Amino acid sequence: MVRDGLHYALAFTAAGCLLWWLAGVWAGVPLWAAGAFSLYFFRDPEREIPQGDVAVCPADGKVLSVVPAGPELTRISIFMNVFDVHVNRAPIGGRIVEVAHRKGRFLIASRDRAALENEQNSVVIESEGTRVLFRQIAGLIARRIVFYKKPGDFVTKGERVGLIKFGSRVDVFLGPEWEPTVRAGQRVKAGASILARRRAPA
């Protein structure tokens, strides 16, 4: 479990106990329920990372689209609702060469405009012969993006690198050396589902 979940759960539980003391047991029930949901929301299950020359999904959720995004780029968008695991993982192993946070709006993350206008954190990972960009994008409810790494850090494929709190989206941009293996509407799991396979050199 992500440590934040314990903090939220303790705070809601304490507030519920205070309301129980002041106004009766039923007054505390909504806050205790919020505390229980916090423990559920911030769960962080172990995942079996696929081996081989593949990229993995950086987020749990539903694939919104697999579309061209400029010359020789493919964008894969994954939407996380409040019931998905929100821990984000590195799609490939390599060195982080760029981390750029940009403030913005908080539109519904499933909308196309969200990718352009919402608050987001862009990360570029470089490995042998490839660079993969992924963006943590805030949503209508998600108001905080967390990223644990910094430029120069090395990560392994499927390693935990951050999270987005309470519903959001992650976009991944792949070059022509990658062949996407997911499709729109598919449910995926961070670190466990294969996002794309590396094409053999021409």
C-alpha positions as CSV (number, residue, x, y, z in Angstrom):
1,M,0.0,0.0,0.0
2,V,1.1,3.5,-0.7
3,R,1.9,5.4,2.5
4,D,-0.5,8.2,1.6
5,G,-3.4,5.8,2.0
6,L,-2.6,5.3,5.7
7,H,-2.4,9.0,6.2
8,Y,-5.8,9.6,4.6
9,A,-7.4,6.7,6.4
10,L,-6.1,7.8,9.8
11,A,-7.3,11.4,9.3
12,F,-10.8,10.3,8.2
13,T,-11.0,7.8,11.1
14,A,-10.0,10.4,13.6
15,A,-12.4,13.0,12.2
16,G,-15.2,10.3,12.3
17,C,-14.5,9.5,15.9
18,L,-14.7,13.2,16.8
19,L,-18.1,13.5,15.1
20,W,-19.2,10.3,16.9
21,W,-18.3,11.9,20.2
22,L,-20.0,15.2,19.3
23,A,-23.1,14.1,17.4
24,G,-23.5,10.4,17.7
25,V,-22.3,7.3,15.9
26,W,-24.1,7.9,12.6
27,A,-22.4,11.2,12.1
28,G,-19.0,9.4,11.9
29,V,-20.1,6.7,9.4
30,P,-19.4,8.7,6.2
31,L,-15.9,9.6,7.3
32,W,-15.1,6.0,8.4
33,A,-16.3,4.9,4.9
34,A,-14.0,7.5,3.3
35,G,-11.1,6.1,5.4
36,A,-11.9,2.6,4.3
37,F,-12.0,3.7,0.6
38,S,-8.6,5.4,1.1
39,L,-7.1,2.1,2.0
40,Y,-8.6,0.5,-1.0
41,F,-7.7,3.3,-3.4
42,F,-4.0,3.4,-2.4
43,R,-3.5,-0.3,-2.7
44,D,-0.2,-1.3,-4.4
45,P,-0.3,-4.9,-5.5
46,E,2.8,-6.8,-6.6
47,R,3.0,-7.4,-10.4
48,E,4.8,-10.0,-12.5
49,I,6.8,-8.0,-15.1
50,P,6.9,-9.6,-18.6
51,Q,10.4,-10.4,-19.8
52,G,11.7,-9.8,-23.3
53,D,12.0,-6.8,-25.6
54,V,8.6,-5.4,-24.7
55,A,7.2,-2.2,-23.1
56,V,4.6,-2.5,-20.3
57,C,1.6,-0.4,-19.5
58,P,2.5,2.4,-17.1
59,A,-1.0,2.5,-15.6
60,D,-4.0,0.4,-14.7
61,G,-7.2,1.2,-16.5
62,K,-8.9,1.2,-19.9
63,V,-7.2,2.0,-23.2
64,L,-8.9,5.0,-24.6
65,S,-7.2,5.1,-28.0
66,V,-4.2,4.0,-30.0
67,V,-3.6,6.7,-32.6
68,P,-0.9,8.4,-34.7
69,A,0.6,11.4,-32.9
70,G,2.8,13.1,-35.5
71,P,5.5,11.8,-37.8
72,E,6.4,8.2,-36.8
73,L,4.8,8.4,-33.4
74,T,1.9,6.5,-31.8
75,R,0.0,7.7,-28.8
76,I,-1.6,5.2,-26.4
77,S,-4.0,6.7,-23.8
78,I,-5.0,4.9,-20.7
79,F,-7.8,6.2,-18.4
80,M,-7.9,5.4,-14.7
81,N,-11.1,5.6,-12.8
82,V,-11.3,5.9,-9.0
83,F,-11.5,2.2,-8.6
84,D,-8.3,1.4,-10.5
85,V,-4.8,1.1,-8.9
86,H,-3.2,4.5,-9.3
87,V,0.5,3.6,-8.9
88,N,2.3,4.3,-12.2
89,R,5.2,2.2,-13.4
90,A,8.0,2.7,-16.0
91,P,7.0,1.4,-19.4
92,I,10.6,0.5,-20.2
93,G,13.9,0.2,-18.4
94,G,16.6,2.9,-19.0
95,R,17.7,6.3,-17.9
96,I,15.3,9.2,-17.3
97,V,16.5,12.0,-19.4
98,E,13.7,14.5,-18.9
99,V,11.0,15.3,-16.4
100,A,8.8,18.3,-17.1
101,H,5.8,19.4,-15.0
102,R,3.3,21.7,-16.5
103,K,0.4,23.4,-14.7
104,G,-3.0,23.4,-16.4
105,R,-6.7,22.7,-16.1
106,F,-8.6,19.8,-14.6
107,L,-10.9,18.7,-17.4
108,I,-12.4,15.2,-17.5
109,A,-9.3,13.1,-18.3
110,S,-11.0,10.9,-20.9
111,R,-11.5,13.9,-23.2
112,D,-9.0,14.6,-25.9
113,R,-8.7,18.2,-24.7
114,A,-7.3,16.9,-21.4
115,A,-4.1,15.8,-23.1
116,L,-3.4,19.3,-24.2
117,E,-4.9,21.5,-21.4
118,N,-4.7,19.6,-18.1
119,E,-2.0,19.7,-15.6
120,Q,0.6,17.0,-16.5
121,N,4.0,15.6,-15.8
122,S,6.0,14.4,-18.9
123,V,8.8,11.9,-18.5
124,V,11.3,10.6,-21.2
125,I,13.1,7.3,-20.7
126,E,16.0,6.5,-22.9
127,S,17.3,3.0,-23.6
128,E,19.3,1.3,-26.3
129,G,18.0,2.7,-29.6
130,T,14.8,4.0,-28.2
131,R,13.2,6.9,-26.3
132,V,9.7,6.5,-24.7
133,L,7.7,9.5,-23.5
134,F,4.9,9.1,-21.1
135,R,2.7,11.7,-19.5
136,Q,0.8,11.6,-16.2
137,I,-2.3,13.7,-16.7
138,A,-4.5,15.0,-14.0
139,G,-8.3,14.7,-14.3
140,L,-11.4,16.3,-12.9
141,I,-11.0,14.7,-9.5
142,A,-7.3,14.1,-9.6
143,R,-5.5,17.2,-8.3
144,R,-2.1,15.9,-7.5
145,I,0.5,14.2,-9.6
146,V,3.4,12.4,-7.8
147,F,6.6,11.4,-9.4
148,Y,9.4,9.8,-7.4
149,K,12.3,10.0,-9.9
150,K,14.5,12.8,-11.3
151,P,16.6,13.2,-14.5
152,G,19.6,10.9,-14.5
153,D,18.0,8.2,-12.5
154,F,17.9,4.7,-13.9
155,V,14.7,2.6,-13.8
156,T,13.9,-0.9,-14.5
157,K,10.9,-2.0,-16.6
158,G,7.8,-2.0,-14.5
159,E,9.4,-0.2,-11.6
160,R,7.1,2.0,-9.5
161,V,7.7,5.7,-10.4
162,G,4.8,7.6,-9.1
163,L,1.0,7.9,-8.9
164,I,-1.9,10.2,-9.6
165,K,-4.5,10.7,-6.9
166,F,-8.2,10.0,-7.5
167,G,-8.8,9.4,-11.2
168,S,-6.7,10.4,-14.2
169,R,-4.9,9.4,-17.4
170,V,-1.5,8.4,-18.7
171,D,-0.5,8.8,-22.3
172,V,2.5,7.0,-23.8
173,F,4.3,8.0,-27.0
174,L,6.1,5.3,-29.0
175,G,8.4,5.6,-32.0
176,P,8.3,3.4,-35.1
177,E,10.6,0.9,-33.5
178,W,7.6,-0.2,-31.4
179,E,4.5,-2.2,-32.4
180,P,1.6,-1.6,-30.1
181,T,-0.2,-4.7,-28.8
182,V,-3.2,-3.1,-27.0
183,R,-6.4,-1.9,-28.5
184,A,-9.0,0.7,-27.6
185,G,-11.4,-0.6,-25.0
186,Q,-9.0,-3.1,-23.5
187,R,-8.4,-3.2,-19.7
188,V,-4.8,-3.3,-18.7
189,K,-2.6,-3.5,-15.6
190,A,0.5,-1.4,-14.9
191,G,3.7,-3.4,-15.1
192,A,1.9,-6.6,-16.1
193,S,0.2,-5.9,-19.4
194,I,2.3,-5.7,-22.5
195,L,1.9,-2.3,-24.2
196,A,4.1,-2.9,-27.3
197,R,6.8,-5.1,-28.7
198,R,10.1,-4.0,-30.1
199,R,10.3,-4.5,-33.9
200,A,13.2,-6.5,-35.3
201,P,15.8,-4.3,-37.0
202,A,15.3,-3.9,-40.7
